[in-house]
Amino acid sequence: MATESPTQSTVMTTPGSWRPVIIGGIAIAIVGLVAMIAPFLTGVSLSLLLGGLLVVGGIVHLAQAFGVRGWRASVWQIVLAGVYGVAGIALLANPIVGLTTLTVLVIAFFVAEGVVEIGMGLRSRAHAGWGSLVASGILSLVLAGLLIAGLPGSLLWAVGLLFGINVFVTGATMIYVGMTNRRQIVAETEETVDEGAKPSV
């Protein structure tokens, strides 16, 4: 009875692992394209989303105020609920003004994402596609620098445009990594088949 080699087992357990990566990358890239086409609406939408999240956070803190022990802890939870609620309502009432705050958050997001992607890429140099992660991280840092340089005149469009570009590049990177993994799996499968076809001595 023929025994299955370790290489065959590894290949057969991961033949479709690249599909979710490519599908997710395509979806993310489409979102990035839409954001680039309508950068002002994207910025306003992000501001409204932030406002909604802050309001929800305020409600959560208010609910926690009635569940903690001690009046001091309750007071702090009520104070946090008030801060979250006021900030969220302010953003929902005037999302354009909220773009200033959102710009700072987007800059922080770009910086954090850039550092993380560069670190992930450098740590995974043994795997295919690590260079694209490093390039995506560098681009995120560059976008953060451009956003800082464009303040304050670019507030109405820069946030949405740069966010869209960053999301699109992230999606394209996922597509590239998925395609690279697919080619690698196909190559390993073909190599395994060729080895299995050789006559044993």
CYANA upper distance limits for C-alpha pairs under 8 A (distance plus 0.5 A):
  4 GLU  CA      8 GLN  CA      6.90
  4 GLU  CA      9 SER  CA      7.41
  5 SER  CA      9 SER  CA      7.04
  6 PRO  CA     10 THR  CA      6.80
  7 THR  CA     11 VAL  CA      6.76
  7 THR  CA    192 THR  CA      7.48
  8 GLN  CA     12 MET  CA      6.54
  8 GLN  CA    189 THR  CA      8.01
  8 GLN  CA    192 THR  CA      7.01
  9 SER  CA     13 THR  CA      6.77
 10 THR  CA     14 THR  CA      7.21
 11 VAL  CA     15 PRO  CA      6.77
 11 VAL  CA    185 ILE  CA      7.18
 11 VAL  CA    188 GLU  CA      7.56
 11 VAL  CA    189 THR  CA      6.89
 14 THR  CA    185 ILE  CA      8.37
 15 PRO  CA    182 ARG  CA      8.39
 15 PRO  CA    185 ILE  CA      7.14
 17 SER  CA     21 VAL  CA      8.00
 18 TRP  CA     22 ILE  CA      6.86
 18 TRP  CA    178 GLY  CA      5.24
 18 TRP  CA    179 MET  CA      7.46
 18 TRP  CA    181 ASN  CA      6.61
 18 TRP  CA    182 ARG  CA      6.29
 19 ARG  CA     23 ILE  CA      6.62
 19 ARG  CA    178 GLY  CA      7.45
 20 PRO  CA     24 GLY  CA      6.36
 21 VAL  CA     25 GLY  CA      6.51
 21 VAL  CA    174 MET  CA      6.47
 21 VAL  CA    175 ILE  CA      7.07
 21 VAL  CA    177 VAL  CA      8.23
 21 VAL  CA    178 GLY  CA      5.91
 22 ILE  CA     26 ILE  CA      6.66
 22 ILE  CA    174 MET  CA      6.71
 22 ILE  CA    175 ILE  CA      5.03
 22 ILE  CA    176 TYR  CA      8.28
 22 ILE  CA    177 VAL  CA      8.46
 22 ILE  CA    178 GLY  CA      5.75
 22 ILE  CA    179 MET  CA      7.65
 23 ILE  CA     27 ALA  CA      6.85
 23 ILE  CA    175 ILE  CA      8.16
 24 GLY  CA     28 ILE  CA      6.65
 24 GLY  CA    171 GLY  CA      7.78
 24 GLY  CA    174 MET  CA      7.95
 24 GLY  CA    175 ILE  CA      8.46
 25 GLY  CA     29 ALA  CA      6.49
 25 GLY  CA    170 THR  CA      7.85
 25 GLY  CA    171 GLY  CA      4.46
 25 GLY  CA    172 ALA  CA      6.54
 25 GLY  CA    173 THR  CA      7.80
 25 GLY  CA    174 MET  CA      5.34
 25 GLY  CA    175 ILE  CA      5.55
 26 ILE  CA     30 ILE  CA      6.73
 26 ILE  CA    171 GLY  CA      6.54
 26 ILE  CA    172 ALA  CA      7.73
 26 ILE  CA    175 ILE  CA      7.23
 27 ALA  CA     31 VAL  CA      6.93
 27 ALA  CA    171 GLY  CA      7.78
 28 ILE  CA     32 GLY  CA      6.80
 28 ILE  CA    167 VAL  CA      6.90
 28 ILE  CA    168 PHE  CA      6.92
 28 ILE  CA    170 THR  CA      7.85
 28 ILE  CA    171 GLY  CA      5.33
 29 ALA  CA     33 LEU  CA      6.78
 29 ALA  CA    167 VAL  CA      6.90
 29 ALA  CA    168 PHE  CA      4.68
 29 ALA  CA    169 VAL  CA      7.54
 29 ALA  CA    170 THR  CA      7.73
 29 ALA  CA    171 GLY  CA      4.94
 29 ALA  CA    172 ALA  CA      6.67
 30 ILE  CA     34 VAL  CA      6.83
 30 ILE  CA    168 PHE  CA      7.57
 31 VAL  CA     35 ALA  CA      6.75
 31 VAL  CA    164 GLY  CA      7.82
 31 VAL  CA    167 VAL  CA      7.72
 31 VAL  CA    168 PHE  CA      7.64
 32 GLY  CA     36 MET  CA      6.75
 32 GLY  CA    163 PHE  CA      7.96
 32 GLY  CA    164 GLY  CA      4.62
 32 GLY  CA    165 ILE  CA      6.51
 32 GLY  CA    166 ASN  CA      7.76
 32 GLY  CA    167 VAL  CA      5.34
 32 GLY  CA    168 PHE  CA      4.76
 32 GLY  CA    169 VAL  CA      8.47
 32 GLY  CA    171 GLY  CA      8.49
 33 LEU  CA     37 ILE  CA      6.74
 33 LEU  CA    164 GLY  CA      6.79
 33 LEU  CA    165 ILE  CA      8.00
 33 LEU  CA    168 PHE  CA      6.85
 34 VAL  CA     38 ALA  CA      6.92
 34 VAL  CA    164 GLY  CA      7.82
 35 ALA  CA     39 PRO  CA      5.99
 35 ALA  CA     41 LEU  CA      8.48
 35 ALA  CA     42 THR  CA      6.08
 35 ALA  CA    160 GLY  CA      6.60
 35 ALA  CA    161 LEU  CA      6.92
 35 ALA  CA    163 PHE  CA      7.78
 35 ALA  CA    164 GLY  CA      5.10
 35 ALA  CA    165 ILE  CA      8.43
 36 MET  CA    160 GLY  CA      7.23
 36 MET  CA    161 LEU  CA      5.32
 36 MET  CA    162 LEU  CA      8.13
 36 MET  CA    163 PHE  CA      8.40
 36 MET  CA    164 GLY  CA      5.41
 36 MET  CA    165 ILE  CA      7.05
 37 ILE  CA    161 LEU  CA      8.38
 38 ALA  CA     42 THR  CA      6.65
 38 ALA  CA    160 GLY  CA      7.98
 38 ALA  CA    161 LEU  CA      8.25
 39 PRO  CA     43 GLY  CA      6.64
 39 PRO  CA    157 TRP  CA      5.78
 39 PRO  CA    158 ALA  CA      7.68
 39 PRO  CA    159 VAL  CA      7.69
 39 PRO  CA    160 GLY  CA      4.55
 39 PRO  CA    161 LEU  CA      5.26
 39 PRO  CA    164 GLY  CA      8.09
 40 PHE  CA     44 VAL  CA      6.76
 40 PHE  CA    156 LEU  CA      6.33
 40 PHE  CA    157 TRP  CA      5.43
 40 PHE  CA    160 GLY  CA      6.49
 40 PHE  CA    161 LEU  CA      8.42
 41 LEU  CA     45 SER  CA      6.42
 41 LEU  CA    160 GLY  CA      7.89
 42 THR  CA     46 LEU  CA      6.59
 42 THR  CA    159 VAL  CA      8.42
 42 THR  CA    160 GLY  CA      5.33
 42 THR  CA    161 LEU  CA      8.39
 43 GLY  CA     47 SER  CA      6.67
 43 GLY  CA     99 LEU  CA      7.29
 43 GLY  CA    156 LEU  CA      7.76
 43 GLY  CA    157 TRP  CA      7.49
 43 GLY  CA    159 VAL  CA      6.20
 43 GLY  CA    160 GLY  CA      5.02
 44 VAL  CA     48 LEU  CA      6.68
 44 VAL  CA     95 PRO  CA      6.26
 44 VAL  CA     96 ILE  CA      6.76
 44 VAL  CA     99 LEU  CA      7.65
 45 SER  CA     49 LEU  CA      6.54
 46 LEU  CA     50 LEU  CA      6.60
 46 LEU  CA    102 LEU  CA      8.18
 47 SER  CA     51 GLY  CA      6.71
 47 SER  CA     91 LEU  CA      6.97
 47 SER  CA     92 LEU  CA      8.06
 47 SER  CA     95 PRO  CA      5.85
 47 SER  CA     96 ILE  CA      8.01
 47 SER  CA     98 GLY  CA      6.42
 47 SER  CA     99 LEU  CA      6.59
 47 SER  CA    102 LEU  CA      6.81
 48 LEU  CA     52 GLY  CA      6.64
 48 LEU  CA     91 LEU  CA      6.85
 48 LEU  CA     92 LEU  CA      5.90
 48 LEU  CA     95 PRO  CA      6.45
 49 LEU  CA     53 LEU  CA      6.69
 50 LEU  CA     54 LEU  CA      6.69
 50 LEU  CA     88 GLY  CA      7.66
 50 LEU  CA     91 LEU  CA      8.00
 50 LEU  CA    102 LEU  CA      8.40
 51 GLY  CA     55 VAL  CA      6.78
 51 GLY  CA     87 ALA  CA      7.55
 51 GLY  CA     88 GLY  CA      4.43
 51 GLY  CA     89 ILE  CA      6.85
 51 GLY  CA     90 ALA  CA      7.92
 51 GLY  CA     91 LEU  CA      5.44
 51 GLY  CA     92 LEU  CA      5.84
 52 GLY  CA     56 VAL  CA      6.75
 52 GLY  CA     88 GLY  CA      6.58
 52 GLY  CA     89 ILE  CA      8.39
 52 GLY  CA     92 LEU  CA      7.59
 53 LEU  CA     57 GLY  CA      6.58
 53 LEU  CA     88 GLY  CA      7.73
 54 LEU  CA     58 GLY  CA      6.65
 54 LEU  CA     84 TYR  CA      5.68
 54 LEU  CA     85 GLY  CA      6.79
 54 LEU  CA     87 ALA  CA      7.33
 54 LEU  CA     88 GLY  CA      5.18
 55 VAL  CA     59 ILE  CA      6.85
 55 VAL  CA     84 TYR  CA      6.54
 55 VAL  CA     85 GLY  CA      5.30
 55 VAL  CA     86 VAL  CA      8.37
 55 VAL  CA     87 ALA  CA      8.29
 55 VAL  CA     88 GLY  CA      5.42
 55 VAL  CA     89 ILE  CA      7.29
 56 VAL  CA     60 VAL  CA      6.75
 56 VAL  CA     85 GLY  CA      8.42
 57 GLY  CA     61 HIS  CA      6.75
 57 GLY  CA     81 ALA  CA      7.65
 57 GLY  CA     84 TYR  CA      6.80
 57 GLY  CA     85 GLY  CA      8.11
 58 GLY  CA     62 LEU  CA      6.63
 58 GLY  CA     80 LEU  CA      7.34
 58 GLY  CA     81 ALA  CA      4.44
 58 GLY  CA     82 GLY  CA      6.99
 58 GLY  CA     83 VAL  CA      7.86
 58 GLY  CA     84 TYR  CA      5.22
 58 GLY  CA     85 GLY  CA      5.44
 59 ILE  CA     63 ALA  CA      6.66
 59 ILE  CA     81 ALA  CA      6.92
 59 ILE  CA     85 GLY  CA      8.06
 60 VAL  CA     64 GLN  CA      6.71
 60 VAL  CA     81 ALA  CA      8.02
 61 HIS  CA     65 ALA  CA      6.73
 61 HIS  CA     77 GLN  CA      5.88
 61 HIS  CA     78 ILE  CA      7.22
 61 HIS  CA     80 LEU  CA      7.03
 61 HIS  CA     81 ALA  CA      5.53
 62 LEU  CA     66 PHE  CA      7.73
 62 LEU  CA     77 GLN  CA      6.73
 62 LEU  CA     78 ILE  CA      6.07
 62 LEU  CA     81 ALA  CA      5.82
 63 ALA  CA     67 GLY  CA      7.48
 64 GLN  CA     68 VAL  CA      6.80
 64 GLN  CA     74 SER  CA      8.23
 64 GLN  CA     77 GLN  CA      7.21
 65 ALA  CA     73 ALA  CA      7.69
 65 ALA  CA     74 SER  CA      4.91
 65 ALA  CA     75 VAL  CA      7.70
 65 ALA  CA     76 TRP  CA      8.37
 65 ALA  CA     77 GLN  CA      5.55
 65 ALA  CA     78 ILE  CA      6.55
 66 PHE  CA     74 SER  CA      7.21
 68 VAL  CA     73 ALA  CA      7.00
 68 VAL  CA     74 SER  CA      6.78
 69 ARG  CA     73 ALA  CA      7.32
 69 ARG  CA     74 SER  CA      7.89
 70 GLY  CA     74 SER  CA      7.01
 71 TRP  CA     75 VAL  CA      6.60
 72 ARG  CA     76 TRP  CA      6.89
 73 ALA  CA     77 GLN  CA      6.79
 74 SER  CA     78 ILE  CA      6.67
 75 VAL  CA     79 VAL  CA      6.63
 76 TRP  CA     80 LEU  CA      6.66
 77 GLN  CA     81 ALA  CA      6.55
 78 ILE  CA     82 GLY  CA      6.67
 79 VAL  CA     83 VAL  CA      6.78
 80 LEU  CA     84 TYR  CA      6.57
 81 ALA  CA     85 GLY  CA      6.38
 82 GLY  CA     86 VAL  CA      6.46
 83 VAL  CA     87 ALA  CA      6.61
 84 TYR  CA     88 GLY  CA      6.48
 85 GLY  CA     89 ILE  CA      6.52
 86 VAL  CA     90 ALA  CA      6.54
 87 ALA  CA     91 LEU  CA      6.83
 88 GLY  CA     92 LEU  CA      6.71
 89 ILE  CA     93 ALA  CA      6.45
 90 ALA  CA     94 ASN  CA      6.64
 90 ALA  CA     95 PRO  CA      8.25
 90 ALA  CA     98 GLY  CA      8.22
 91 LEU  CA     95 PRO  CA      5.33
 91 LEU  CA     96 ILE  CA      8.49
 91 LEU  CA     97 VAL  CA      7.83
 91 LEU  CA     98 GLY  CA      5.69
 94 ASN  CA     98 GLY  CA      7.06
 95 PRO  CA     99 LEU  CA      6.94
 96 ILE  CA    100 THR  CA      8.44
 96 ILE  CA    156 LEU  CA      8.03
 97 VAL  CA    101 THR  CA      8.47
 98 GLY  CA    102 LEU  CA      6.64
 99 LEU  CA    103 THR  CA      6.28
 99 LEU  CA    155 LEU  CA      7.04
 99 LEU  CA    156 LEU  CA      7.90
 99 LEU  CA    159 VAL  CA      8.29
100 THR  CA    104 VAL  CA      7.20
100 THR  CA    155 LEU  CA      7.28
101 THR  CA    105 LEU  CA      7.01
102 LEU  CA    106 VAL  CA      6.54
102 LEU  CA    159 VAL  CA      8.39
103 THR  CA    107 ILE  CA      6.64
103 THR  CA    147 LEU  CA      8.44
103 THR  CA    155 LEU  CA      7.76
103 THR  CA    159 VAL  CA      6.58
104 VAL  CA    108 ALA  CA      6.77
105 LEU  CA    109 PHE  CA      6.57
106 VAL  CA    110 PHE  CA      6.61
106 VAL  CA    144 ALA  CA      8.41
106 VAL  CA    159 VAL  CA      7.69
106 VAL  CA    163 PHE  CA      8.12
107 ILE  CA    111 VAL  CA      6.72
107 ILE  CA    144 ALA  CA      5.57
107 ILE  CA    147 LEU  CA      7.54
107 ILE  CA    148 ILE  CA      8.02
108 ALA  CA    112 ALA  CA      6.58
108 ALA  CA    144 ALA  CA      8.30
109 PHE  CA    113 GLU  CA      6.43
110 PHE  CA    114 GLY  CA      6.39
110 PHE  CA    140 SER  CA      5.62
110 PHE  CA    141 LEU  CA      6.60
110 PHE  CA    143 LEU  CA      7.65
110 PHE  CA    144 ALA  CA      6.15
111 VAL  CA    115 VAL  CA      6.73
111 VAL  CA    140 SER  CA      7.08
111 VAL  CA    141 LEU  CA      5.90
111 VAL  CA    144 ALA  CA      6.87
112 ALA  CA    116 VAL  CA      6.67
113 GLU  CA    117 GLU  CA      6.50
113 GLU  CA    137 GLY  CA      7.10
113 GLU  CA    140 SER  CA      7.33
114 GLY  CA    118 ILE  CA      6.57
114 GLY  CA    136 SER  CA      7.63
114 GLY  CA    137 GLY  CA      4.21
114 GLY  CA    138 ILE  CA      6.43
114 GLY  CA    139 LEU  CA      7.80
114 GLY  CA    140 SER  CA      5.46
114 GLY  CA    141 LEU  CA      5.96
115 VAL  CA    119 GLY  CA      6.58
115 VAL  CA    137 GLY  CA      6.82
115 VAL  CA    141 LEU  CA      8.36
116 VAL  CA    120 MET  CA      6.55
116 VAL  CA    137 GLY  CA      7.78
117 GLU  CA    121 GLY  CA      6.48
117 GLU  CA    133 LEU  CA      6.11
117 GLU  CA    134 VAL  CA      6.53
117 GLU  CA    136 SER  CA      7.46
117 GLU  CA    137 GLY  CA      5.36
118 ILE  CA    122 LEU  CA      6.64
118 ILE  CA    133 LEU  CA      6.82
118 ILE  CA    134 VAL  CA      4.88
118 ILE  CA    135 ALA  CA      8.07
118 ILE  CA    136 SER  CA      8.24
118 ILE  CA    137 GLY  CA      5.57
118 ILE  CA    138 ILE  CA      7.55
119 GLY  CA    123 ARG  CA      6.62
119 GLY  CA    134 VAL  CA      8.13
120 MET  CA    124 SER  CA      6.65
120 MET  CA    130 TRP  CA      8.42
120 MET  CA    133 LEU  CA      7.74
120 MET  CA    134 VAL  CA      8.26
121 GLY  CA    125 ARG  CA      6.81
121 GLY  CA    130 TRP  CA      5.15
121 GLY  CA    131 GLY  CA      6.87
121 GLY  CA    132 SER  CA      8.17
121 GLY  CA    133 LEU  CA      5.58
121 GLY  CA    134 VAL  CA      5.64
122 LEU  CA    130 TRP  CA      7.49
122 LEU  CA    134 VAL  CA      7.57
124 SER  CA    130 TRP  CA      6.48
125 ARG  CA    130 TRP  CA      6.01
125 ARG  CA    131 GLY  CA      8.19
126 ALA  CA    130 TRP  CA      8.38
128 ALA  CA    177 VAL  CA      8.07
128 ALA  CA    180 THR  CA      7.26
128 ALA  CA    181 ASN  CA      7.88
129 GLY  CA    133 LEU  CA      7.53
129 GLY  CA    176 TYR  CA      7.96
129 GLY  CA    177 VAL  CA      6.03
129 GLY  CA    180 THR  CA      7.30
130 TRP  CA    134 VAL  CA      7.09
131 GLY  CA    135 ALA  CA      6.66
132 SER  CA    136 SER  CA      6.55
132 SER  CA    173 THR  CA      6.88
132 SER  CA    177 VAL  CA      8.46
133 LEU  CA    137 GLY  CA      6.68
133 LEU  CA    173 THR  CA      7.56
134 VAL  CA    138 ILE  CA      6.71
135 ALA  CA    139 LEU  CA      6.67
136 SER  CA    140 SER  CA      6.78
136 SER  CA    169 VAL  CA      7.33
136 SER  CA    170 THR  CA      7.39
136 SER  CA    173 THR  CA      7.84
137 GLY  CA    141 LEU  CA      6.99
138 ILE  CA    142 VAL  CA      6.75
139 LEU  CA    143 LEU  CA      6.60
139 LEU  CA    166 ASN  CA      8.37
140 SER  CA    144 ALA  CA      6.77
140 SER  CA    166 ASN  CA      7.07
141 LEU  CA    145 GLY  CA      6.84
142 VAL  CA    146 LEU  CA      6.76
143 LEU  CA    147 LEU  CA      6.61
143 LEU  CA    162 LEU  CA      7.10
143 LEU  CA    166 ASN  CA      8.39
144 ALA  CA    148 ILE  CA      6.80
145 GLY  CA    149 ALA  CA      6.71
146 LEU  CA    150 GLY  CA      6.66
147 LEU  CA    151 LEU  CA      7.17
147 LEU  CA    154 SER  CA      8.43
147 LEU  CA    158 ALA  CA      7.24
147 LEU  CA    159 VAL  CA      8.06
147 LEU  CA    162 LEU  CA      8.24
150 GLY  CA    154 SER  CA      5.98
150 GLY  CA    155 LEU  CA      8.42
150 GLY  CA    158 ALA  CA      8.35
151 LEU  CA    155 LEU  CA      7.10
154 SER  CA    158 ALA  CA      5.70
154 SER  CA    159 VAL  CA      8.48
155 LEU  CA    159 VAL  CA      6.96
157 TRP  CA    161 LEU  CA      6.63
158 ALA  CA    162 LEU  CA      6.27
159 VAL  CA    163 PHE  CA      6.36
160 GLY  CA    164 GLY  CA      6.51
161 LEU  CA    165 ILE  CA      6.71
162 LEU  CA    166 ASN  CA      6.57
163 PHE  CA    167 VAL  CA      6.63
164 GLY  CA    168 PHE  CA      6.50
165 ILE  CA    169 VAL  CA      6.63
166 ASN  CA    170 THR  CA      6.67
167 VAL  CA    171 GLY  CA      6.74
168 PHE  CA    172 ALA  CA      6.65
169 VAL  CA    173 THR  CA      6.51
170 THR  CA    174 MET  CA      6.80
171 GLY  CA    175 ILE  CA      6.80
172 ALA  CA    176 TYR  CA      6.69
173 THR  CA    177 VAL  CA      6.63
174 MET  CA    178 GLY  CA      6.54
175 ILE  CA    179 MET  CA      6.62
176 TYR  CA    180 THR  CA      6.57
177 VAL  CA    181 ASN  CA      6.66
178 GLY  CA    182 ARG  CA      6.63
179 MET  CA    183 ARG  CA      6.75
180 THR  CA    184 GLN  CA      6.71
181 ASN  CA    185 ILE  CA      6.59
182 ARG  CA    186 VAL  CA      6.67
183 ARG  CA    187 ALA  CA      6.57
184 GLN  CA    188 GLU  CA      6.65
185 ILE  CA    189 THR  CA      6.58
186 VAL  CA    190 GLU  CA      6.65
187 ALA  CA    191 GLU  CA      6.62
188 GLU  CA    192 THR  CA      6.61
189 THR  CA    193 VAL  CA      6.70
190 GLU  CA    194 ASP  CA      6.64
191 GLU  CA    195 GLU  CA      6.69
192 THR  CA    196 GLY  CA      6.66
193 VAL  CA    197 ALA  CA      6.68
194 ASP  CA    198 LYS  CA      7.13
